[in-house]
Amino acid sequence: MLDGRDGTNRGDTANSQLSARNDLDAVRAWLSNYADTKTTFDSYRKEAERLLLWAVVQLGKPLSSLTHEDLLLFRAFVVNPQPVDRWVSASGGKYSRGDARWRPFNGPLSPASQRQAHTILNGMFTWLVDAGYLRGNPMALLRGRGKRATPRVTRYLSIALWDEVKAFVGQLPQDTAVQQAYHARCRWLTTLFYLQGIRISEVAAGKMGHFSRRLGADGRDQWWLDILGKGDRERIVPASPELIAELARYRQANGLPPLPGRTDDTPLVIPFRGKHRCMSRSALHDAIKSVFGNAADWLRACGPEFADRADELDRASAHWLRHTSGSHQADGGVDLRTVRDNLGHVSLNTTSLYLHEEEDKRHRETVKRHRMNWEAQPSPAPRSGKNDS
């Protein structure tokens, strides 16, 4: 049966620690461990769902009958899901599962997404084995495709390209109410993500009442932003006077008092419709991509010499802004421990990936001092014509 109750890899039912009698219920039991963390739950459910659907639809087998050879086929499948009309969204858009346009994939998985899927599914199989639902983990037999260590974060905007983004936002027209609203959002989005360096999920869940004010040792007001971050770790991020001024500007553009109170449930980024409804992660992602995409078009209109910079902006996303924030802080001389705490990293090893200035200096020194100098060579002396041997 395709529900897995008679799967060839099923464990001894008498010794199972799960009440689940089929694959779907067993996967749901595994997912229930992550129900309190929406982003993790959604990510894990997506990967499990893809494998379950592929096994049943493509192979005609339940999850609990999959073998090592089957998973090799699945690893090749995610690189090129076929047939496309069955598995891949026609527009690359994200639709709810009840929508006829919904598909498990938006396109082939990138190498990073393939590694993530492998890690998640391996963890799922391990858990099902530990629970006694499965006898063995067929994914453990797959040879891991090692990833070369990346010495530096690369998905970030240089200071020069970041200046181009700010210039684009600054020149946006504000003649109509719609244009004014769009300009206000673009300015606040780029300011919030850059100055605070927070994740898109943290912005999606954030409220303006999470800003708080306290008195510093010097007797001056200090503003902070309370964040519930990855792994439900709480942290507070300094909010500079510049950020608070931009917050007041953004709130006033939306008809709100300049500063929020602790009970203010206005989202950190206000939707154009329904001011007290938090925007989803995908909506925020699209909003940032819109800023970068429009900035790229603006750069291309400036001349062909801007094409490479425009192409880089087209690739950028909200997470690039987090990397940009960390990189500019680290290269600007901010203590790495401060950057670590601001970004919510557990280890300084992660934060050190944001240091780029030393590489820039190494490049400048190498180019300047290590040369062939062909042009500086003297002309060869004329040969005498005699046999020098």
N, C-alpha and C positions, 0 to 999 in steps of 0.2 A: 504494500500500500504506500502511496506517495506521502502520507502524513508522517511516516517514519515509525509507526508503532511496531513494525516488524523489520526495522532497519538492520542490515547485516553487521553494523558496528555497535549495536545497542549493548549496553552493559546488563548485568544481572539485575532484573527488576526488583528482586527481593532485597538487594543491598543498596538500591538507589536512595539517595537522600532527597530526591525530588518527587513530588506527587505527579509531575508531568508525565503523560503517557504518549505524547507525540512531540515531534520536533518543534512545532510552532510554540507550544506551551513551554518547552524547555528553553527556547531562545528568549521567550518573554520573561522567564524566571531569571535568566542571566541579565537581561536588560534592567530588571527591577532594581538591581544594585546601583544603577546610575540615574534613577528617576528624579533625584533631587538636584541634578546638575544638567540643565536642559541642553546645553551645547554638546556635552559628552554623550548624553542619551541620544540626541538626534544623529550624531556622527556614527555611533555604534549601531543604531537601528538601521541606518542607511546601508552600511556594509553587510550586516547580517541579511537584510532584505534582498540585496542584490544576489548574494550567494544562494539563498533559499529559492528565489525565483529562477535563477539560472539552472539549478540542479533539477527542479521539477519540470520547467518548460523546455530546456535545451537537452537535458539528458534523460528525463523521465525517471529520475531517481530521487529519493528523499535525502535530506541532509545527512541522516544517520547511516547512509549507505555509501557515502562518498569515500573514494580511495585516494591514495597518493597520486595515481595517474589522472584521476578526475580533477584534482586541484592543479595539476600542471596545465590541464586544458583551460581551467578557469583563469589562471594567471595569464595565459596567452589571450584569452577572451577579453579581459578588461582593457587590454592595449588596443583592441579593435573590435568593439562589440558589434556582432553581426547576427541576424540582419538588422540594419540600422533602423528601419521603420518600426521594428518591434521594441528595440532597446534604448534608442537615443532620441531625446527631445528634438523635434524638427527645428525649433528656433533657438535651442540652447537655453530656453527659459526655464524658470523654476515654477512648477505648478503644484497645486494640492493634489493629493492622491485621488480625490474624487473627480478631478478634471480629466476629460478624455485625452487631453494632450500630455498628461503626465507620463514620464518614462523613467526607468531606474537610473539612466545615465544622461548627462548633458554633453557627452563626447568621450573620446578615449581618455583614460586616466594618465596623468603625468607620472614620471618616475617617482616623485615625492608622494603622490596620492597612492600609487601602487604599494609603496613601502608602508604607508599608513594603514591601508586595507589589510595587508599581510599581518601587521602587528595586532590589529584589532581582532581579526578572525582567529589568529593563533591563540590569543587570550581567551576568546570565546570557547574554542575547542578544549583548551586546557581546563577551563572551569567546568565544562560539561563532563570531562573525564573525572575530575576531582569529585564531582557530585555523584558519580556512578551512573550517569545517564549513558555515556559512551564508554566503550572498552579502551579505545586508543585515540590519539590525536594524529590524523593523517597529515595535517599541515606541518607538524614538527619534522616531517621527513623532507620538506622542501629546503633546498639549499638557499640560504639567505643571500640576497644580492647586496654585497657590501657597498656601502656608500663612502666614498672618499671624504675624509674630514674637510670641512670648509673652513679655511683659516679666518675668513672675515665675512660679515654680512654683506651681501651685494645688492639686495633689493631695497635700496634707499635712494633718496634724491640728494644730489650734491647741493651745496649751498647756492651755486649759480643757477641750477635748475629749479630749486625751491624759490629763488627770487623771481624766476619767470612765472611760476604759479601765482605768487602774490601779486605780480604786476597784472596778470590776467584778471584776477578777482577785483583788483583795484579799479580797473577800467570798465567793469560791467555797467551797462546803462541802468539808470534809476529813474526813468521818466514816468513810468506807470507803477501802479500799486503791485502788480505782478512782478515787474522787474526789481522793485525795491525789496520784495519778499525773497526773491531768488538771490539777490546780492547779499542780503543779511544772512541767509542760511549758508551760502558759500564762505563768507568771511568767518562765521562762527565755527563751522565744521572744520575748516583748515586750522583755525586758531586752537580749538579745543584738542584736536588730535595731536597737533604738533607740540603745544606747550605742555600738555599733560602726558603724552606718550601712552595713552591707555588703549586697551584692546577694543575692537568693535563690539564685542559682547558686553564689555563693561560700560560702553556708551549706551548701548541699547537698554540696559537695565537701570541706568542712572537717572536720578531725579535732581532737580535744582535744589531741593531741600537737603541734598547730601553735601552741599557747600556749608562750611561752618567757620565761625570767626572766634579767635581767641586772642588773648593779650600776650605779646611776646615779652622777653626779658628786658627789652629796651623800652617797654611801655607802648609799643606800637601794635596796631592790629595785625594779626596774621590770619590769612584765609587758607583753608585746606579743603580738599575734596575727598570725601570718604568713598572708597572703592571696595566692592566685593569682587575679588579677582578669580583667577584660575584656581581650581581646587578648593573653592570657597574660602580662600585666604583673604582676610581683610587687610587693607593698608590705607594710609592717608597720603595724599600727594600734595605738595605745596602748590597753592594757587597764587601766582604772582599778581601784583597790582595791575599789570598789563592785562592779565587774563580777566580779572574782576571788572576792569573797565570795559573789556569786550563783552563780558557777560551782561553788564548793565545796558550796553548799546543794543545787544541782541534782544534782550527782554523788552526794552522800550519800543523796538521796532515791531514787537508782537503785542503791544498794548499792555505790558505788564509793568509793575513797579520796578525800579532799577535793580534792587537787590532781593534775593529770596530769603524767606524765613525757613526754619527747620522743618516746618510742616508743609512746605511747598511741594506738591506732587507733580509739578510741571516737568515733563521729560527734559533731559539735557539737550536733546535736539527736538524741536517742536514740529510735528507734522503740519503740512499745509491745511489739512482738514482734521478737526478733532484735537484741540490743543493739549488735552490731558491723556492722550493715548500714545504710549511708547512706540516708537518705530521699531520694526523688526531688524534683525541683523542683516537680512538680505536687502531691505529697503535702504539701510544706511550704507551698505556696500555699493548699491546702485547710485546713491547720491554722491558718494566720493568719486566713483568711476565717472560720473557725469562731469564733475569739476575737472578731473584730469583729462577726460576726452575732449571737452570744450576748450580747455587750455591748449591741448595739442593742436586742435584745428586752428586756433588763434595764432599759434607759433608758425604753422605751415603757411598761413596767409602772409606772414612777415617775409617769406623768401625761402628758396630751396636750401640755403645754408642752415636753416633751422630744422630740417627734416629729421635728422638723427635724434635731436632732443625731443621732438614731437613724438617720435616712435617710442622713446623710452617712457614718456608720460602715458602713452596709450597702454603700456604694460602695467602701470602703477595701480595700486589698490589702497584700501584703508590701512592694511598692515604695513605697507611701505611707509606710511606716515609715522607709525610707531617706530620702525627701524630708523627713519630719518630723524626723529626726535632723539632716540638713543645715540645715534652716530654724531649728531651735532653737539649734544651735551658732552659726550666723551672726548671728541676732538677739540671742543672748546675749553677743555681743562677742568670740567666738573669732576670731582672725586668719583671714582668708579663705584664706591660704596653708596654714594648718594644716587647715582644713576641706577644702580641695582635696586635700591629701595623704592625709587620713584616708579620704575617699570614693573616692580613686583617679581623680580628674578629671585630664585633661590640661591644661585651661586654666582660668584664673581666671574667664573669661567665663561658663563653665558654673556655677561655684560661686556667682557673684554673683547668679544667679537665685534663690538661697535667701534673699536679704535681703527681709524683709517689714516690718520695724519702721519703716522710713522711710515706707512707704505708710500704715501705721497712724497714724503721727504726722501725715502729710499730711491724712488723713481727719479726725482730731481737730481739727486747726487750722482746716480748712475749715468744718467744722460749727460750731465755736465762734465764728469771727470773720466768716464770710460769710453774712449772714442778710438776710431780707426785713423782719422785724420788723413785720408787719402790726399785731399787737396793740398795739404801742407808738406807733402813729400817733395824733395828736390828732384829736378829732372835727372834722369840717369845720364851718367857721363858717356860720351861717345866711345864706342869700342875702337881700338887701334887697328883692327883688321888683322893683327897677327894672331897666330895660333897660340893661345895662352896655355895650352896643355904642355 
